[in-house]
Amino acid sequence: MINLSIHDIKPGMVLARPVRNPQGVLLLEAGARISKKNIRIFKSWGVVEVTVKGQMSQAEDRPGDTQYRAKESVEQELKEKFRDVLDDPVMVEIYNAASKLLMRDLQHYGSENEPS
């Protein structure tokens, strides 16, 4: 199994685990083949990582990489959404609050989905 950032998945990959949004709603069952439409849906629902069937080399499978990539992904998406309004101090505060909440949710969601 391979944990991949939402930005690294490709159509045709097969899910090793079900994909749920941060609120726990099932988006796609394990064993399903991922399509372009699925990827768009995952992104729109805030999914930052999925587990697909396959293997990685040991060099690619470093602990913490997935969490780091997910954090970068969230930051990048937020910056994109707020890019035209960050000159307003109120919007900067909203951006900071959104970032904190998303990071908290990301950590909470990631810890719930770690293998036992």
C-alpha positions in Angstrom: 0.0 0.0 0.0 1.1 3.5 -0.8 -0.1 6.7 1.0 -0.2 9.5 -1.6 -1.0 13.2 -1.5 -4.1 14.0 -3.5 -1.8 15.8 -5.9 0.2 12.6 -6.6 -2.7 10.3 -7.5 -3.4 9.4 -11.1 -6.5 8.0 -12.8 -6.3 4.2 -13.0 -4.8 3.7 -9.5 -6.7 1.3 -7.3 -7.7 2.3 -3.7 -6.3 0.1 -0.9 -8.5 1.8 1.6 -11.9 3.6 1.4 -11.7 7.4 0.9 -13.6 9.5 3.3 -13.9 13.3 3.6 -12.7 15.0 6.8 -16.2 14.6 8.3 -16.1 10.8 7.7 -18.5 10.6 4.7 -17.6 7.7 2.4 -16.6 9.0 -1.0 -15.2 5.8 -2.6 -14.8 2.2 -1.5 -11.6 0.3 -1.2 -10.8 -1.6 -4.4 -12.3 1.0 -6.7 -10.3 2.3 -9.7 -9.7 6.1 -9.4 -11.0 8.3 -12.2 -10.3 12.0 -13.0 -13.8 12.7 -11.7 -13.0 11.0 -8.4 -9.9 13.1 -8.1 -11.9 16.3 -8.6 -14.5 15.1 -6.0 -11.7 14.2 -3.5 -10.2 17.7 -3.9 -13.6 19.5 -3.6 -14.3 17.5 -0.3 -11.0 18.4 1.2 -9.3 15.0 1.0 -5.6 15.4 1.2 -4.3 11.9 1.0 -5.4 8.4 -0.2 -4.0 4.9 0.1 -3.6 3.0 -3.2 -2.5 -0.5 -3.9 1.2 -0.9 -4.8 4.6 -0.6 -3.2 7.1 2.2 -2.8 10.8 1.9 -2.6 12.3 2.4 0.9 13.8 5.7 -0.3 10.4 7.1 -1.1 8.6 5.8 2.0 10.0 8.1 4.7 8.0 8.6 7.8 6.4 12.1 7.9 6.6 12.7 4.2 2.9 12.2 3.6 2.0 14.5 6.5 4.5 17.2 5.3 3.1 17.0 1.7 -0.5 17.2 3.0 0.4 20.3 5.0 2.1 21.9 2.0 -1.0 21.1 -0.1 -3.4 22.7 2.3 -1.2 25.8 2.6 -0.9 26.0 -1.2 -4.6 25.7 -1.7 -5.4 28.4 0.9 -2.9 30.8 -0.5 -4.5 30.3 -3.9 -7.9 31.0 -2.6 -6.9 34.1 -0.6 -4.3 35.4 -3.1 -6.3 38.5 -4.1 -7.4 39.6 -0.6 -4.3 39.2 1.6 -3.7 43.0 1.6 -6.7 43.4 3.8 -5.9 42.8 7.5 -9.3 41.2 8.2 -8.8 38.7 5.4 -5.3 37.9 6.8 -6.9 37.0 10.1 -9.5 34.9 8.4 -6.7 33.2 6.4 -4.8 32.5 9.6 -7.9 31.1 11.3 -8.7 28.9 8.3 -5.2 27.6 8.2 -5.2 26.7 11.9 -8.5 24.9 11.6 -7.5 23.0 8.5 -4.2 21.9 10.0 -6.0 20.7 13.2 -8.5 18.8 11.1 -5.7 17.4 9.0 -3.8 16.1 12.0 -7.0 14.7 13.6 -8.1 13.0 10.3 -4.6 11.6 9.7 -4.3 10.1 13.2 -7.7 8.4 12.9 -6.7 6.7 9.6 -3.3 5.4 10.8 -3.1 1.6 10.8 -3.5 0.1 14.2 
